[in-house]
Amino acid sequence: MDFIHYSNKIVLHGENGAVIAEVIFPEVYKDTVDVKRTFVDDSLRGQGVAGKLMQEVAADLEDTGRKAKLSCTYAISWFKKHPELHDLLVNKEQKEG
């Protein structure tokens, strides 16, 4: 999948150019983002696309030295399943939850 990385979102476009998957993580403090929203079009459901988006976010955070707080329920659930990445999070409750 060819995800397009922007400074605060990662997007996947369909053949017609429409956004078919994205994760949005605006900066809330210096070097801290809020993973606010994950969207995957129904046509991609069940293919692990949301998880791939989270992997892309984690890699972006590591590459840029940023940390994340999590507002998106999917992101919270995904990071709970990946304790090896908890050093990327700023909110202790989300790490332990």
N, CA, C and O atoms as a GROMACS GRO file, in nm:
protein
  388
    1MET      N    1   0.085  -0.119   0.000
    1MET     CA    2   0.000   0.000   0.000
    1MET      C    3   0.088   0.124   0.000
    1MET      O    4   0.190   0.130   0.069
    2ASP      N    5   0.047   0.219  -0.078
    2ASP     CA    6   0.124   0.342  -0.090
    2ASP      C    7   0.062   0.453  -0.006
    2ASP      O    8  -0.017   0.534  -0.055
    3PHE      N    9   0.098   0.454   0.121
    3PHE     CA   10   0.051   0.559   0.209
    3PHE      C   11   0.126   0.688   0.179
    3PHE      O   12   0.246   0.687   0.151
    4ILE      N   13   0.056   0.799   0.184
    4ILE     CA   14   0.118   0.930   0.166
    4ILE      C   15   0.129   0.994   0.304
    4ILE      O   16   0.030   1.007   0.376
    5HIS      N   17   0.250   1.034   0.338
    5HIS     CA   18   0.277   1.094   0.468
    5HIS      C   19   0.278   1.246   0.456
    5HIS      O   20   0.347   1.303   0.372
    6TYR      N   21   0.201   1.308   0.543
    6TYR     CA   22   0.205   1.453   0.561
    6TYR      C   23   0.256   1.477   0.702
    6TYR      O   24   0.279   1.381   0.776
    7SER      N   25   0.274   1.601   0.741
    7SER     CA   26   0.331   1.626   0.874
    7SER      C   27   0.242   1.576   0.986
    7SER      O   28   0.293   1.536   1.091
    8ASN      N   29   0.111   1.577   0.967
    8ASN     CA   30   0.021   1.536   1.076
    8ASN      C   31  -0.093   1.446   1.031
    8ASN      O   32  -0.198   1.442   1.095
    9LYS      N   33  -0.072   1.375   0.920
    9LYS     CA   34  -0.168   1.274   0.879
    9LYS      C   35  -0.102   1.182   0.778
    9LYS      O   36  -0.005   1.218   0.711
   10ILE      N   37  -0.159   1.063   0.770
   10ILE     CA   38  -0.114   0.964   0.673
   10ILE      C   39  -0.238   0.918   0.598
   10ILE      O   40  -0.340   0.886   0.659
   11VAL      N   41  -0.229   0.915   0.466
   11VAL     CA   42  -0.346   0.895   0.382
   11VAL      C   43  -0.321   0.787   0.277
   11VAL      O   44  -0.209   0.770   0.229
   12LEU      N   45  -0.427   0.714   0.244
   12LEU     CA   46  -0.426   0.622   0.133
   12LEU      C   47  -0.540   0.663   0.040
   12LEU      O   48  -0.655   0.675   0.082
   13HIS      N   49  -0.505   0.686  -0.088
   13HIS     CA   50  -0.605   0.726  -0.187
   13HIS      C   51  -0.645   0.605  -0.271
   13HIS      O   52  -0.565   0.517  -0.299
   14GLY      N   53  -0.772   0.604  -0.311
   14GLY     CA   54  -0.821   0.502  -0.402
   14GLY      C   55  -0.789   0.539  -0.545
   14GLY      O   56  -0.728   0.642  -0.571
   15GLU      N   57  -0.829   0.454  -0.637
   15GLU     CA   58  -0.802   0.476  -0.779
   15GLU      C   59  -0.861   0.606  -0.831
   15GLU      O   60  -0.805   0.668  -0.921
   16ASN      N   61  -0.974   0.648  -0.773
   16ASN     CA   62  -1.038   0.771  -0.818
   16ASN      C   63  -0.986   0.894  -0.746
   16ASN      O   64  -1.035   1.005  -0.768
   17GLY      N   65  -0.886   0.876  -0.658
   17GLY     CA   66  -0.826   0.989  -0.586
   17GLY      C   67  -0.890   1.018  -0.452
   17GLY      O   68  -0.839   1.100  -0.375
   18ALA      N   69  -1.002   0.952  -0.422
   18ALA     CA   70  -1.068   0.974  -0.294
   18ALA      C   71  -0.988   0.911  -0.181
   18ALA      O   72  -0.919   0.810  -0.200
   19VAL      N   73  -0.998   0.970  -0.064
   19VAL     CA   74  -0.933   0.914   0.055
   19VAL      C   75  -1.009   0.789   0.096
   19VAL      O   76  -1.130   0.794   0.120
   20ILE      N   77  -0.937   0.676   0.103
   20ILE     CA   78  -1.001   0.551   0.143
   20ILE      C   79  -0.950   0.502   0.279
   20ILE      O   80  -1.005   0.408   0.337
   21ALA      N   81  -0.844   0.565   0.328
   21ALA     CA   82  -0.796   0.535   0.463
   21ALA      C   83  -0.708   0.650   0.508
   21ALA      O   84  -0.634   0.707   0.428
   22GLU      N   85  -0.718   0.685   0.636
   22GLU     CA   86  -0.631   0.791   0.688
   22GLU      C   87  -0.626   0.786   0.839
   22GLU      O   88  -0.716   0.735   0.906
   23VAL      N   89  -0.519   0.840   0.891
   23VAL     CA   90  -0.506   0.864   1.034
   23VAL      C   91  -0.460   1.009   1.048
   23VAL      O   92  -0.372   1.055   0.976
   24ILE      N   93  -0.523   1.079   1.142
   24ILE     CA   94  -0.496   1.221   1.165
   24ILE      C   95  -0.436   1.237   1.303
   24ILE      O   96  -0.491   1.188   1.402
   25PHE      N   97  -0.322   1.308   1.310
   25PHE     CA   98  -0.255   1.328   1.439
   25PHE      C   99  -0.195   1.468   1.446
   25PHE      O  100  -0.075   1.486   1.427
   26PRO      N  101  -0.280   1.568   1.475
   26PRO     CA  102  -0.233   1.706   1.483
   26PRO      C  103  -0.140   1.728   1.603
   26PRO      O  104  -0.150   1.661   1.706
   27GLU      N  105  -0.050   1.822   1.587
   27GLU     CA  106   0.039   1.859   1.697
   27GLU      C  107  -0.040   1.934   1.803
   27GLU      O  108  -0.117   2.025   1.771
   28VAL      N  109  -0.021   1.897   1.929
   28VAL     CA  110  -0.090   1.964   2.039
   28VAL      C  111   0.007   2.039   2.129
   28VAL      O  112  -0.032   2.135   2.195
   29TYR      N  113   0.131   1.997   2.131
   29TYR     CA  114   0.240   2.064   2.202
   29TYR      C  115   0.364   2.044   2.118
   29TYR      O  116   0.363   1.967   2.022
   30LYS      N  117   0.470   2.112   2.154
   30LYS     CA  118   0.595   2.090   2.082
   30LYS      C  119   0.634   1.943   2.098
   30LYS      O  120   0.645   1.893   2.209
   31ASP      N  121   0.655   1.877   1.988
   31ASP     CA  122   0.697   1.737   1.982
   31ASP      C  123   0.593   1.639   2.038
   31ASP      O  124   0.628   1.526   2.074
   32THR      N  125   0.466   1.680   2.046
   32THR     CA  126   0.359   1.591   2.091
   32THR      C  127   0.239   1.604   1.998
   32THR      O  128   0.194   1.715   1.967
   33VAL      N  129   0.189   1.490   1.952
   33VAL     CA  130   0.072   1.488   1.865
   33VAL      C  131  -0.043   1.416   1.936
   33VAL      O  132  -0.022   1.345   2.034
   34ASP      N  133  -0.162   1.436   1.883
   34ASP     CA  134  -0.281   1.367   1.933
   34ASP      C  135  -0.335   1.280   1.820
   34ASP      O  136  -0.383   1.333   1.719
   35VAL      N  137  -0.327   1.149   1.834
   35VAL     CA  138  -0.384   1.061   1.734
   35VAL      C  139  -0.535   1.067   1.755
   35VAL      O  140  -0.591   1.002   1.844
   36LYS      N  141  -0.600   1.147   1.669
   36LYS     CA  142  -0.741   1.183   1.689
   36LYS      C  143  -0.839   1.094   1.613
   36LYS      O  144  -0.949   1.069   1.661
   37ARG      N  145  -0.798   1.048   1.495
   37ARG     CA  146  -0.898   0.981   1.412
   37ARG      C  147  -0.830   0.881   1.319
   37ARG      O  148  -0.728   0.910   1.257
   38THR      N  149  -0.890   0.764   1.311
   38THR     CA  150  -0.849   0.664   1.213
   38THR      C  151  -0.973   0.631   1.130
   38THR      O  152  -1.079   0.601   1.185
   39PHE      N  153  -0.957   0.636   0.999
   39PHE     CA  154  -1.069   0.607   0.909
   39PHE      C  155  -1.024   0.503   0.807
   39PHE      O  156  -0.916   0.514   0.749
   40VAL      N  157  -1.106   0.402   0.786
   40VAL     CA  158  -1.084   0.303   0.680
   40VAL      C  159  -1.218   0.282   0.609
   40VAL      O  160  -1.319   0.249   0.672
   41ASP      N  161  -1.216   0.300   0.479
   41ASP     CA  162  -1.336   0.280   0.398
   41ASP      C  163  -1.386   0.136   0.410
   41ASP      O  164  -1.306   0.043   0.426
   42ASP      N  165  -1.516   0.119   0.402
   42ASP     CA  166  -1.576  -0.014   0.412
   42ASP      C  167  -1.515  -0.114   0.313
   42ASP      O  168  -1.506  -0.233   0.343
   43SER      N  169  -1.473  -0.066   0.197
   43SER     CA  170  -1.417  -0.156   0.095
   43SER      C  171  -1.285  -0.219   0.139
   43SER      O  172  -1.240  -0.317   0.079
   44LEU      N  173  -1.222  -0.164   0.244
   44LEU     CA  174  -1.094  -0.215   0.292
   44LEU      C  175  -1.105  -0.287   0.426
   44LEU      O  176  -1.006  -0.340   0.476
   45ARG      N  177  -1.223  -0.290   0.483
   45ARG     CA  178  -1.240  -0.351   0.616
   45ARG      C  179  -1.196  -0.497   0.615
   45ARG      O  180  -1.215  -0.568   0.517
   46GLY      N  181  -1.138  -0.539   0.726
   46GLY     CA  182  -1.094  -0.678   0.740
   46GLY      C  183  -0.962  -0.709   0.675
   46GLY      O  184  -0.921  -0.826   0.671
   47GLN      N  185  -0.893  -0.609   0.623
   47GLN     CA  186  -0.766  -0.630   0.556
   47GLN      C  187  -0.646  -0.581   0.638
   47GLN      O  188  -0.533  -0.582   0.591
   48GLY      N  189  -0.672  -0.538   0.761
   48GLY     CA  190  -0.564  -0.493   0.846
   48GLY      C  191  -0.511  -0.354   0.814
   48GLY      O  192  -0.401  -0.318   0.856
   49VAL      N  193  -0.588  -0.277   0.740
   49VAL     CA  194  -0.542  -0.145   0.699
   49VAL      C  195  -0.527  -0.050   0.817
   49VAL      O  196  -0.431   0.027   0.822
   50ALA      N  197  -0.619  -0.054   0.911
   50ALA     CA  198  -0.609   0.034   1.028
   50ALA      C  199  -0.481   0.005   1.106
   50ALA      O  200  -0.413   0.097   1.151
   51GLY      N  201  -0.449  -0.122   1.122
   51GLY     CA  202  -0.325  -0.159   1.190
   51GLY      C  203  -0.203  -0.111   1.115
   51GLY      O  204  -0.105  -0.068   1.176
   52LYS      N  205  -0.207  -0.119   0.982
   52LYS     CA  206  -0.096  -0.069   0.901
   52LYS      C  207  -0.080   0.081   0.917
   52LYS      O  208   0.031   0.133   0.921
   53LEU      N  209  -0.193   0.152   0.926
   53LEU     CA  210  -0.187   0.296   0.951
   53LEU      C  211  -0.119   0.324   1.085
   53LEU      O  212  -0.036   0.415   1.095
   54MET      N  213  -0.154   0.247   1.188
   54MET     CA  214  -0.091   0.266   1.319
   54MET      C  215   0.059   0.236   1.314
   54MET      O  216   0.138   0.305   1.380
   55GLN      N  217   0.098   0.135   1.239
   55GLN     CA  218   0.241   0.107   1.222
   55GLN      C  219   0.312   0.224   1.157
   55GLN      O  220   0.424   0.258   1.194
   56GLU      N  221   0.246   0.285   1.060
   56GLU     CA  222   0.303   0.402   0.993
   56GLU      C  223   0.316   0.519   1.090
   56GLU      O  224   0.416   0.591   1.089
   57VAL      N  225   0.214   0.538   1.174
   57VAL     CA  226   0.220   0.645   1.274
   57VAL      C  227   0.336   0.620   1.370
   57VAL      O  228   0.413   0.711   1.399
   58ALA      N  229   0.348   0.497   1.420
   58ALA     CA  230   0.456   0.464   1.513
   58ALA      C  231   0.592   0.491   1.449
   58ALA      O  232   0.681   0.547   1.513
   59ALA      N  233   0.609   0.451   1.324
   59ALA     CA  234   0.735   0.475   1.254
   59ALA      C  235   0.761   0.624   1.238
   59ALA      O  236   0.874   0.671   1.253
   60ASP      N  237   0.655   0.700   1.208
   60ASP     CA  238   0.668   0.845   1.194
   60ASP      C  239   0.711   0.908   1.326
   60ASP      O  240   0.798   0.995   1.329
   61LEU      N  241   0.649   0.865   1.435
   61LEU     CA  242   0.685   0.918   1.566
   61LEU      C  243   0.831   0.888   1.599
   61LEU      O  244   0.904   0.975   1.647
   62GLU      N  245   0.873   0.765   1.572
   62GLU     CA  246   1.012   0.728   1.598
   62GLU      C  247   1.107   0.811   1.513
   62GLU      O  248   1.210   0.858   1.562
   63ASP      N  249   1.074   0.829   1.385
   63ASP     CA  250   1.160   0.903   1.293
   63ASP      C  251   1.172   1.050   1.329
   63ASP      O  252   1.277   1.111   1.309
   64THR      N  253   1.064   1.106   1.383
   64THR     CA  254   1.063   1.250   1.412
   64THR      C  255   1.091   1.283   1.559
   64THR      O  256   1.103   1.400   1.595
   65GLY      N  257   1.100   1.180   1.642
   65GLY     CA  258   1.127   1.203   1.784
   65GLY      C  259   1.009   1.261   1.861
   65GLY      O  260   1.025   1.320   1.968
   66ARG      N  261   0.889   1.243   1.805
   66ARG     CA  262   0.770   1.294   1.871
   66ARG      C  263   0.706   1.187   1.957
   66ARG      O  264   0.735   1.068   1.943
   67LYS      N  265   0.618   1.231   2.048
   67LYS     CA  266   0.537   1.144   2.132
   67LYS      C  267   0.390   1.165   2.096
   67LYS      O  268   0.355   1.262   2.030
   68ALA      N  269   0.305   1.071   2.140
   68ALA     CA  270   0.163   1.082   2.107
   68ALA      C  271   0.076   1.064   2.230
   68ALA      O  272   0.105   0.985   2.319
   69LYS      N  273  -0.031   1.141   2.232
   69LYS     CA  274  -0.144   1.113   2.319
   69LYS      C  275  -0.249   1.054   2.227
   69LYS      O  276  -0.245   1.077   2.106
   70LEU      N  277  -0.341   0.981   2.282
   70LEU     CA  278  -0.437   0.909   2.198
   70LEU      C  279  -0.580   0.948   2.232
   70LEU      O  280  -0.625   0.930   2.345
   71SER      N  281  -0.650   1.002   2.134
   71SER     CA  282  -0.793   1.030   2.148
   71SER      C  283  -0.877   0.928   2.071
   71SER      O  284  -0.991   0.902   2.107
   72CYS      N  285  -0.821   0.872   1.969
   72CYS     CA  286  -0.889   0.775   1.883
   72CYS      C  287  -0.900   0.641   1.955
   72CYS      O  288  -0.800   0.587   2.002
   73THR      N  289  -1.021   0.587   1.962
   73THR     CA  290  -1.041   0.461   2.034
   73THR      C  291  -0.965   0.345   1.968
   73THR      O  292  -0.916   0.256   2.037
   74TYR      N  293  -0.956   0.346   1.835
   74TYR     CA  294  -0.880   0.240   1.769
   74TYR      C  295  -0.732   0.250   1.805
   74TYR      O  296  -0.668   0.149   1.832
   75ALA      N  297  -0.678   0.370   1.805
   75ALA     CA  298  -0.536   0.389   1.840
   75ALA      C  299  -0.509   0.343   1.983
   75ALA      O  300  -0.407   0.281   2.010
   76ILE      N  301  -0.600   0.373   2.075
   76ILE     CA  302  -0.585   0.330   2.213
   76ILE      C  303  -0.577   0.178   2.219
   76ILE      O  304  -0.488   0.122   2.283
   77SER      N  305  -0.670   0.112   2.152
   77SER     CA  306  -0.674  -0.034   2.150
   77SER      C  307  -0.548  -0.091   2.085
   77SER      O  308  -0.491  -0.188   2.136
   78TRP      N  309  -0.505  -0.034   1.975
   78TRP     CA  310  -0.388  -0.084   1.903
   78TRP      C  311  -0.261  -0.072   1.987
   78TRP      O  312  -0.182  -0.166   1.995
   79PHE      N  313  -0.242   0.043   2.050
   79PHE     CA  314  -0.122   0.061   2.131
   79PHE      C  315  -0.123  -0.029   2.254
   79PHE      O  316  -0.016  -0.070   2.301
   80LYS      N  317  -0.240  -0.059   2.308
   80LYS     CA  318  -0.247  -0.154   2.421
   80LYS      C  319  -0.196  -0.291   2.380
   80LYS      O  320  -0.139  -0.363   2.463
   81LYS      N  321  -0.214  -0.327   2.254
   81LYS     CA  322  -0.168  -0.456   2.204
   81LYS      C  323  -0.020  -0.455   2.165
   81LYS      O  324   0.036  -0.559   2.130
   82HIS      N  325   0.042  -0.338   2.171
   82HIS     CA  326   0.182  -0.324   2.130
   82HIS      C  327   0.262  -0.253   2.239
   82HIS      O  328   0.306  -0.139   2.221
   83PRO      N  329   0.282  -0.321   2.352
   83PRO     CA  330   0.354  -0.258   2.464
   83PRO      C  331   0.497  -0.219   2.430
   83PRO      O  332   0.556  -0.133   2.496
   84GLU      N  333   0.554  -0.281   2.329
   84GLU     CA  334   0.690  -0.246   2.289
   84GLU      C  335   0.700  -0.104   2.233
   84GLU      O  336   0.809  -0.050   2.217
   85LEU      N  337   0.586  -0.043   2.205
   85LEU     CA  338   0.583   0.093   2.150
   85LEU      C  339   0.535   0.197   2.251
   85LEU      O  340   0.517   0.313   2.216
   86HIS      N  341   0.514   0.157   2.375
   86HIS     CA  342   0.462   0.249   2.476
   86HIS      C  343   0.555   0.366   2.504
   86HIS      O  344   0.510   0.467   2.558
   87ASP      N  345   0.681   0.355   2.470
   87ASP     CA  346   0.771   0.468   2.490
   87ASP      C  347   0.736   0.584   2.396
   87ASP      O  348   0.788   0.694   2.413
   88LEU      N  349   0.649   0.560   2.298
   88LEU     CA  350   0.604   0.666   2.208
   88LEU      C  351   0.486   0.744   2.263
   88LEU      O  352   0.445   0.844   2.205
   89LEU      N  353   0.432   0.699   2.376
   89LEU     CA  354   0.311   0.761   2.433
   89LEU      C  355   0.345   0.851   2.550
   89LEU      O  356   0.441   0.828   2.623
   90VAL      N  357   0.262   0.955   2.567
   90VAL     CA  358   0.281   1.046   2.680
   90VAL      C  359   0.184   1.019   2.794
   90VAL      O  360   0.210   1.060   2.907
   91ASN      N  361   0.074   0.950   2.768
   91ASN     CA  362  -0.030   0.931   2.868
   91ASN      C  363  -0.013   0.796   2.937
   91ASN      O  364  -0.035   0.692   2.874
   92LYS      N  365   0.024   0.796   3.062
   92LYS     CA  366   0.051   0.672   3.137
   92LYS      C  367  -0.070   0.580   3.141
   92LYS      O  368  -0.053   0.458   3.129
   93GLU      N  369  -0.190   0.632   3.156
   93GLU     CA  370  -0.308   0.549   3.164
   93GLU      C  371  -0.328   0.469   3.034
   93GLU      O  372  -0.370   0.354   3.038
   94GLN      N  373  -0.298   0.530   2.922
   94GLN     CA  374  -0.316   0.462   2.796
   94GLN      C  375  -0.212   0.352   2.779
   94GLN      O  376  -0.237   0.253   2.711
   95LYS      N  377  -0.096   0.368   2.839
   95LYS     CA  378   0.007   0.266   2.831
   95LYS      C  379  -0.033   0.144   2.913
   95LYS      O  380  -0.010   0.030   2.870
   96GLU      N  381  -0.092   0.167   3.030
   96GLU     CA  382  -0.120   0.057   3.122
   96GLU      C  383  -0.258  -0.002   3.104
   96GLU      O  384  -0.280  -0.121   3.127
   97GLY      N  385  -0.356   0.085   3.062
   97GLY     CA  386  -0.497   0.052   3.046
   97GLY      C  387  -0.527  -0.087   3.032
   97GLY      O  388  -0.643  -0.124   3.018
   0.00000   0.00000   0.00000
